[in-house]
Every structure is written in structure tokens, then in C-alpha cells.
Amino acid sequence: MQTHLKIIQQHLKVSIFVAIAIALIEFVGGLLSNSLSLMSDAAHVFGDILAIFLSLFAITLATRKHTGSMTYGYHRAEVLASMANGVLLFAVSVWIAVEAYQKIHRPEPINALLVLIIAAIGLAGNLVIVKVLRNDQEKSLNVKSAFSHVLYDAISSCAVIFVGVITYLTGIRLLDPIVAFLIAGFIARSGYKITKDSAHILLEGAPTHVDIDEIRASILGTEKVLDVHDLHVWTISSGMNALSGHIVIADQILSEADKIIKAINSTLLESYGISHTTLQVEPEKKVSFRHGLNHTIKKNDVEIGKGQNNDKK
């Protein structure tokens, strides 16, 4: 686990340096060419830098050892940083949309050839980052959020190249702010998805790739398991899913119960990727949670109590 995180850290550091270079080039190029679409792309890259930095910060925290008060360590810092990335994307999209609205009402000429050259450089840099983070984003929600920043920025760069080509050939001024609006839409969509996924984890929602009913059936399918209740599945951080629950088994020695738990854990890990489990074993004679049983017992107790009281009277 630690080795895996260190590799991701190295990839993120490389990505930050490349993103900083792209942002500076596009920012200066946007000023010189008077292109809002290029400036918007530069702003998006600045967002990429912050997103990648937050990812690096969160993963660095995740490598710290657990303490008495932080029993899960700092793994949730990754999710919090991902949430911040999503909010940042929304803020960037609003800024671009406002600027684009103003430019549509007051279109200005741009240096189309310079826009084309700078946007091509930006696209090349984004593709380098996409290649570096492509595998890592499948293993970490936070890296996935940074990867989404960069991926949408690569699409934005393609759109800016289109602006440069068409404006150079036709001289149309409105295309630059219109494409800026499209870039804002891409960014807002990405921000919504990242924020939604992060909120789902923070609210202890079940991982989207698992079916609770299927997991319950799988546990019930384990030999000697009679019933399951109080089943909870949630995500601590990317790639770290947890499960807790109560299983009912027939009365038997402790070593046999341990074998049942190991069999369940093996199934959960292999079939659902759940590695952190807490299972409480209950003997069959204590079963009182089955549908209607609790209610029936309590109702009978009340009736018996009433009968006794009446007898006393």
C-alpha cells in the first residue's frame, strides 16, 4: 500500500510541474492574443494545479500512521480534498461564463495564429499529464478528480485550437466567447460529478459498484450461516471499502465460528473488494430480529403481563 501511494505521489509531482508550465504559457499567450477562450483554458489549468496539489496533499496525509484519536488515519482527507476540487470547478465555470457573456456583447479581435500555437502547446502538455495519471485515477477518487480536471482541459484545448483555426480563416469574433461558454459547461459538469461522488462517501453511502442485497445473499450462502442483520457497507477512501454486520450461526465452538468468518471475509474481498470487515457472531438461540418476531415477543409479553395483573386483581 505504501509503495503504491509513493508511486502515485511521484506521478502527481511530475503532473504539477507540467501543469504549471502550461498555465504560464497559456496565461501569457491569452494576454498577448486577447483571447478569452485561451485565458479560460489557462484558468482551468490553474484549477488543475490546485486539484493535483490537493490530491498530492491528501495522499501524503493518507500515508501517515494511525493514531489513538484518528483510528482510520487520514484517509478521509482524500475525500475532503476531492470535494474541494469539485467546488473549485464550479467556481471556475461561473467566472468563465460571466466573462464570455460580456465578450459576446462586446466582441474584440484576437491574434488567431498565436491562439492556435499556444493552444496546441497546451494540448500537448495536457496529454502528457493524462498519460501519467491514467492508471492512477482508476485506484484513487482524489486522483480521479485531478485527472478529470486535466482531461476536460485537454478537450478545452482542442476547442481553443478550433477557435484559432476558424478565426484565422474567417475573422469571426464571436466564436471565441462562444467556445468559452462551452468550456464553462464542461467544467461545471465535471465539478458536479466529483462533488456528488465525494458527498456520497462522506454521507456513508454504499459503494456504487456493490449491491447490498447481493452481498447479503452471498453471506447467507456461506455454510452454517443462518441469518444476517444490521448490515452496513461504506467507503472510507478510494479503494478502501468497509463492512459491518451481525451473522447468526448455530451454537458451536469458537474455532468453528472463526472458520465461518474467514470464509465470509474471503468472499467479500474476492467478489466485492471489501477488505475491512467487522462481523459480530450471534448464536441461533438469541435470534429475535426476524420479521415480526420481535414484535410478537413484545406483544406476548404485554399480554402475559396484563393477564398476570388481572389475576392479581
C-alpha positions as CSV (number, residue, x, y, z in Angstrom):
1,M,0.0,0.0,0.0
2,Q,2.7,2.5,1.0
3,T,4.7,1.7,-2.2
4,H,1.6,2.2,-4.3
5,L,1.0,5.6,-2.8
6,K,4.6,6.7,-3.3
7,I,4.3,5.9,-7.0
8,I,1.2,8.0,-7.2
9,Q,3.0,10.8,-5.3
10,Q,5.8,10.8,-7.9
11,H,3.3,10.9,-10.8
12,L,1.4,13.8,-9.2
13,K,4.6,15.8,-8.7
14,V,5.5,15.4,-12.4
15,S,2.0,16.5,-13.3
16,I,2.2,19.6,-11.2
17,F,5.4,20.8,-13.0
18,V,3.9,20.2,-16.4
19,A,0.6,21.9,-15.4
20,I,2.4,25.0,-14.1
21,A,4.3,25.3,-17.4
22,I,1.1,25.0,-19.4
23,A,-0.7,27.6,-17.2
24,L,2.0,30.2,-17.5
25,I,2.3,29.8,-21.3
26,E,-1.4,30.0,-21.9
27,F,-1.9,32.9,-19.5
28,V,0.8,35.0,-21.2
29,G,-0.5,33.8,-24.6
30,G,-4.1,34.8,-23.7
31,L,-3.0,38.3,-22.7
32,L,-0.9,38.8,-25.8
33,S,-3.6,37.4,-28.2
34,N,-6.6,38.9,-26.4
35,S,-8.4,35.5,-26.4
36,L,-10.9,34.7,-23.7
37,S,-11.1,31.1,-24.7
38,L,-7.3,30.8,-24.2
39,M,-7.4,32.7,-20.9
40,S,-10.3,30.4,-19.8
41,D,-8.2,27.4,-20.7
42,A,-5.3,28.9,-18.6
43,A,-7.7,29.4,-15.7
44,H,-8.8,25.8,-16.0
45,V,-5.1,24.7,-15.9
46,F,-4.6,26.8,-12.7
47,G,-7.5,24.7,-11.4
48,D,-5.7,21.6,-12.5
49,I,-2.6,22.7,-10.5
50,L,-4.7,23.2,-7.3
51,A,-6.5,19.9,-7.9
52,I,-3.3,17.9,-8.4
53,F,-1.7,19.7,-5.4
54,L,-4.7,18.8,-3.2
55,S,-4.5,15.2,-4.4
56,L,-0.8,15.1,-3.5
57,F,-1.5,16.6,-0.1
58,A,-4.3,14.2,0.6
59,I,-2.3,11.1,-0.4
60,T,0.6,12.3,1.7
61,L,-1.7,12.5,4.7
62,A,-3.1,9.1,3.9
63,T,0.4,7.6,4.3
64,R,0.7,8.9,7.9
65,K,0.3,6.3,10.6
66,H,-2.9,5.8,12.5
67,T,-3.1,7.4,16.0
68,G,-5.3,6.8,19.0
69,S,-7.7,9.6,18.1
70,M,-7.6,9.0,14.4
71,T,-8.4,5.3,14.2
72,Y,-8.8,5.3,10.4
73,G,-5.8,7.5,9.9
74,Y,-6.1,10.4,7.5
75,H,-7.7,8.5,4.6
76,R,-10.8,10.8,4.6
77,A,-8.6,13.8,3.9
78,E,-8.5,12.4,0.3
79,V,-12.3,12.7,0.0
80,L,-12.4,16.2,1.5
81,A,-9.8,17.3,-1.0
82,S,-11.9,15.8,-3.8
83,M,-14.9,17.7,-2.6
84,A,-12.8,20.9,-2.6
85,N,-11.8,20.1,-6.2
86,G,-15.4,19.8,-7.3
87,V,-16.4,23.1,-5.7
88,L,-13.4,24.8,-7.4
89,L,-14.6,23.6,-10.8
90,F,-17.9,25.2,-10.2
91,A,-16.3,28.5,-9.3
92,V,-14.1,28.4,-12.4
93,S,-17.1,27.7,-14.7
94,V,-19.0,30.6,-13.3
95,W,-16.1,33.0,-13.8
96,I,-15.7,31.9,-17.5
97,A,-19.4,32.1,-18.2
98,V,-19.6,35.7,-16.9
99,E,-16.5,36.8,-18.9
100,A,-17.9,35.1,-22.0
101,Y,-21.3,36.9,-21.6
102,Q,-19.5,40.2,-21.5
103,K,-17.4,39.3,-24.6
104,I,-20.4,38.3,-26.6
105,H,-21.9,41.8,-26.2
106,R,-18.5,43.4,-26.9
107,P,-16.6,41.1,-29.3
108,E,-13.0,42.0,-29.8
109,P,-10.4,40.9,-32.3
110,I,-7.9,38.2,-31.4
111,N,-4.5,37.1,-32.7
112,A,-5.8,33.8,-34.1
113,L,-2.4,32.4,-35.2
114,L,-0.9,32.9,-31.7
115,V,-4.0,31.3,-30.1
116,L,-3.6,28.3,-32.4
117,I,0.1,27.8,-31.5
118,I,-0.4,28.3,-27.7
119,A,-3.4,26.0,-27.6
120,A,-1.5,23.3,-29.4
121,I,1.3,23.5,-26.8
122,G,-1.4,23.3,-24.0
123,L,-2.9,20.3,-25.6
124,A,0.4,18.5,-25.8
125,G,1.1,19.2,-22.1
126,N,-2.3,18.0,-21.1
127,L,-1.9,14.8,-23.0
128,V,1.4,14.2,-21.1
129,I,-0.4,14.6,-17.8
130,V,-3.3,12.3,-18.9
131,K,-0.8,9.6,-19.8
132,V,1.0,10.0,-16.4
133,L,-2.2,9.8,-14.3
134,R,-4.3,7.4,-16.5
135,N,-3.6,4.3,-14.4
136,D,-3.6,6.1,-11.0
137,Q,-7.0,7.6,-11.5
138,E,-8.6,4.1,-11.5
139,K,-7.3,3.5,-8.0
140,S,-8.0,6.8,-6.2
141,L,-11.0,9.0,-6.2
142,N,-8.9,12.1,-5.5
143,V,-6.5,11.4,-8.4
144,K,-9.6,10.8,-10.5
145,S,-10.8,14.3,-9.7
146,A,-7.5,15.7,-10.7
147,F,-7.5,13.5,-13.8
148,S,-10.9,14.8,-14.7
149,H,-9.6,18.4,-14.5
150,V,-6.8,17.6,-16.9
151,L,-9.0,15.5,-19.3
152,Y,-11.6,18.3,-19.7
153,D,-8.8,20.8,-20.1
154,A,-7.4,18.7,-23.0
155,I,-10.9,18.9,-24.6
156,S,-10.9,22.6,-23.9
157,S,-7.5,23.0,-25.7
158,C,-9.0,21.2,-28.7
159,A,-11.8,23.7,-28.7
160,V,-9.4,26.6,-28.5
161,I,-7.4,25.2,-31.4
162,F,-10.7,25.2,-33.4
163,V,-11.2,28.8,-32.5
164,G,-7.8,29.7,-33.7
165,V,-8.2,27.9,-37.0
166,I,-11.7,29.3,-37.8
167,T,-10.9,32.8,-36.7
168,Y,-7.7,32.8,-38.6
169,L,-9.5,31.7,-41.8
170,T,-12.8,33.8,-41.4
171,G,-12.1,36.6,-38.9
172,I,-15.3,35.7,-36.9
173,R,-15.0,37.3,-33.4
174,L,-18.0,35.7,-31.7
175,L,-16.5,32.2,-31.8
176,D,-14.0,32.9,-29.0
177,P,-16.6,33.8,-26.3
178,I,-19.0,31.1,-27.5
179,V,-16.3,28.4,-27.1
180,A,-15.5,29.9,-23.7
181,F,-19.2,29.2,-22.7
182,L,-18.8,25.6,-23.9
183,I,-15.6,25.2,-21.7
184,A,-17.6,26.5,-18.7
185,G,-20.2,23.8,-19.3
186,F,-17.6,21.0,-19.4
187,I,-16.0,22.3,-16.2
188,A,-19.4,22.6,-14.4
189,R,-20.4,19.0,-15.4
190,S,-17.1,17.6,-14.1
191,G,-17.5,19.6,-10.8
192,Y,-21.0,18.2,-10.3
193,K,-19.8,14.6,-10.8
194,I,-16.9,14.9,-8.4
195,T,-18.9,16.8,-5.7
196,K,-21.6,14.2,-5.9
197,D,-19.2,11.2,-5.6
198,S,-17.5,12.9,-2.7
199,A,-20.7,13.7,-0.9
200,H,-21.9,10.1,-1.3
201,I,-18.8,8.8,0.5
202,L,-19.0,11.5,3.3
203,L,-22.6,10.5,3.9
204,E,-21.6,6.9,4.3
205,G,-23.4,5.7,1.2
206,A,-22.7,2.2,-0.1
207,P,-20.0,1.9,-2.8
208,T,-21.7,2.4,-6.2
209,H,-20.3,-0.8,-7.6
210,V,-21.8,-3.1,-4.9
211,D,-25.3,-4.4,-4.4
212,I,-26.2,-4.7,-0.7
213,D,-28.9,-7.4,-1.4
214,E,-26.4,-9.4,-3.4
215,I,-23.8,-9.1,-0.6
216,R,-26.5,-10.2,1.9
217,A,-27.4,-13.2,-0.2
218,S,-23.7,-14.1,-0.6
219,I,-23.2,-14.1,3.2
220,L,-26.3,-16.2,3.7
221,G,-24.9,-18.6,1.1
222,T,-22.0,-19.3,3.4
223,E,-22.2,-22.7,5.1
224,K,-23.7,-22.7,8.6
225,V,-24.8,-19.0,8.4
226,L,-28.5,-18.9,9.3
227,D,-29.2,-15.2,9.0
228,V,-27.7,-11.7,8.6
229,H,-28.9,-8.3,10.0
230,D,-27.6,-4.8,10.7
231,L,-25.5,-5.0,7.5
232,H,-23.7,-1.8,6.6
233,V,-21.3,-1.1,3.7
234,W,-19.4,2.1,3.2
235,T,-16.3,3.7,1.7
236,I,-13.5,5.1,3.9
237,S,-11.5,6.4,1.0
238,S,-10.7,5.3,-2.6
239,G,-10.1,1.6,-2.8
240,M,-10.8,1.1,0.9
241,N,-14.3,-0.2,1.5
242,A,-15.6,-1.4,4.8
243,L,-18.5,-3.7,6.0
244,S,-20.0,-4.4,9.4
245,G,-22.9,-6.7,10.3
246,H,-24.3,-9.4,12.6
247,I,-24.4,-13.0,11.5
248,V,-26.4,-15.8,13.2
249,I,-24.9,-19.3,13.4
250,A,-25.8,-22.5,15.2
251,D,-24.2,-22.9,18.7
252,Q,-20.7,-24.3,18.2
253,I,-17.1,-23.9,19.4
254,L,-15.3,-20.6,18.8
255,S,-12.8,-22.1,16.3
256,E,-15.6,-23.2,14.0
257,A,-17.2,-19.8,14.2
258,D,-13.8,-18.3,13.2
259,K,-13.7,-20.5,10.1
260,I,-17.1,-19.2,9.0
261,I,-15.9,-15.6,9.4
262,K,-12.8,-16.3,7.4
263,A,-14.9,-17.8,4.6
264,I,-17.2,-14.7,4.5
265,N,-14.2,-12.3,4.5
266,S,-12.6,-14.2,1.6
267,T,-15.8,-14.0,-0.4
268,L,-16.2,-10.3,0.4
269,L,-12.6,-9.5,-0.7
270,E,-12.6,-11.6,-3.9
271,S,-16.1,-10.7,-5.1
272,Y,-16.6,-7.2,-3.9
273,G,-13.2,-5.7,-3.0
274,I,-14.2,-5.2,0.7
275,S,-11.1,-5.6,2.8
276,H,-12.1,-4.1,6.1
277,T,-14.8,-6.1,7.9
278,T,-16.3,-6.3,11.4
279,L,-18.6,-9.2,11.9
280,Q,-20.4,-10.0,15.1
281,V,-21.4,-13.6,15.7
282,E,-24.7,-14.4,17.4
283,P,-25.9,-17.9,18.4
284,E,-29.1,-19.2,17.0
285,K,-31.0,-19.2,20.3
286,K,-30.6,-15.4,20.5
287,V,-32.4,-14.8,17.2
288,S,-35.1,-12.3,17.9
289,F,-34.8,-9.9,14.9
290,R,-36.6,-11.9,12.2
291,H,-39.5,-10.2,10.6
292,G,-42.4,-9.9,13.1
293,L,-40.6,-11.9,15.8
294,N,-39.5,-9.0,17.9
295,H,-43.0,-7.5,17.7
296,T,-44.6,-10.9,18.5
297,I,-42.5,-11.4,21.6
298,K,-43.1,-8.0,22.9
299,K,-46.8,-8.2,22.2
300,N,-47.0,-11.6,24.0
301,D,-45.0,-10.2,27.0
302,V,-47.5,-7.4,27.3
303,E,-50.5,-9.8,27.1
304,I,-48.9,-12.1,29.7
305,G,-48.3,-9.1,31.9
306,K,-51.9,-7.9,31.6
307,G,-53.1,-11.5,32.4
308,Q,-50.9,-11.6,35.5
309,N,-52.2,-8.2,36.6
310,N,-55.8,-9.3,36.1
311,D,-55.1,-12.5,38.1
312,K,-53.8,-10.4,40.9
313,K,-56.9,-8.3,40.8
